[in-house]
Amino acid sequence: MKSLIKILIFIIVSLSSILIAQEDSDLDKILKAYPDWKTNFSKRSIELNELQSGGPPKDGIPALINPKFISVEDASDWLKDEEPVIFLKHNNSVKGYPLQILIWHEIVNDRIDSTPVIITFCPLCYSAIVYKRKIGEMTVMFGVSGLLRNSDLVMYDSYTESFWQQFSGKAIVGMYTGTELEMLPAQIISFKELKGSYPKALILSKETGYSRKYGMNPYSGYDDIDQTPFMFKGELDDRLPPNEKVIGIKEKEIAKAYPYSITAEKHVINDKFKGKNIVIFHSTGTLSALDSKHIMDSKDVGSTGVFEADLDGKSLTFEYSGGKFIDKETTTIWDITGKAVVGVIRGKQLTRINSGDYFAFAWFAFNPDTEIFKE
């Protein structure tokens, strides 16, 4: 019996040594690839072998630090009406971030209405997400690590160089592991929709300090429903084609996905999520950033928005008629940003729900238990 126990102990110790050696090997690879990292790799919520080099090194894709902005009128000289922009409204301030710029930088460190924010875009997941760039009371800057996880951008903070998952806003390696950034509502809409709703909005300028082919798409053809995701090691969920776009919403651990194949056809989806009445808008007239070599020549994929359907204590039901979003109760016309533009309650604003447009494979990778909307 004692001999058997000794053998079991020997096996356990041997296996532990192998696992530790493997972890050390993974760590050695990371440290050799990025010898200048000051990240605390011993603190993490993932295995290091889940990280992959996306090609460019640390800061090889340069995040924007001191972005400049111009008026809608000035941006009209080079930004086509149908081109996609990230629309961000916070309190009384409105800004637009053209994807023709974000596709080359992926992160913009900015402030809106005195609130420090990061505007992020991962082309490989088509995920445009905005977070407050505050960790507790500390304001930090973020950069592009050059690493990917589940084909998604891994960011790093300038203070501790912890690694942050763009898709979730969570720190996954380093001192801040387990910390989560606060997400702010944002949408990808057309420049025309933005300037029509908010003509005094500020638009991110092409004067970034870098020489890039703004307006060109370095991922030509990637926005294809049957495209194979780049450097994705996980198992693909066969419920939807990998690169079909979905509108994803999530609150705590509850997630739901609305396929473009439905929303682009119906334009309006009245639904419930976690007991709330919600509405999903899907307009036309917005180009993909990842289709043609020149973004202005790309296909129309439309714009989307998700909002609470209850307003001032009353529940509204929406329909799409004549290319317009209309609520049945007051016959008011609404725009893609959830603002009432024509009708008896003109000027009212629907409450935005944190949502985004993503490739299905990425949404499933980070939300495997998601519910898929069906008609």
Secondary structure as UniProt FT lines:
FT   HELIX           2..33
FT   TURN            35..36
FT   TURN            41..42
FT   HELIX           48..50
FT   STRAND          52..53
FT   TURN            58..59
FT   STRAND          69..71
FT   HELIX           72..75
FT   TURN            76..78
FT   TURN            81..82
FT   STRAND          84..90
FT   TURN            91..92
FT   STRAND          93..98
FT   HELIX           99..105
FT   STRAND          107..112
FT   TURN            113..114
FT   STRAND          115..122
FT   TURN            123..126
FT   STRAND          127..132
FT   STRAND          134..135
FT   TURN            136..137
FT   STRAND          138..139
FT   STRAND          142..149
FT   TURN            150..151
FT   STRAND          152..157
FT   TURN            158..160
FT   STRAND          163..165
FT   TURN            166..169
FT   STRAND          170..173
FT   TURN            175..178
FT   STRAND          183..184
FT   STRAND          187..190
FT   HELIX           191..197
FT   TURN            199..200
FT   STRAND          202..204
FT   TURN            214..215
FT   TURN            218..221
FT   TURN            225..226
FT   TURN            230..231
FT   TURN            238..239
FT   TURN            242..243
FT   STRAND          245..251
FT   TURN            252..253
FT   STRAND          254..259
FT   HELIX           260..266
FT   STRAND          268..273
FT   TURN            274..275
FT   STRAND          276..283
FT   HELIX           295..297
FT   STRAND          303..308
FT   STRAND          310..311
FT   TURN            312..313
FT   STRAND          314..315
FT   STRAND          318..321
FT   TURN            322..323
FT   STRAND          324..327
FT   TURN            328..330
FT   STRAND          333..334
FT   TURN            336..337
FT   STRAND          339..342
FT   TURN            344..347
FT   STRAND          355..359
FT   HELIX           360..366
FT   TURN            368..369
FT   STRAND          371..372
//
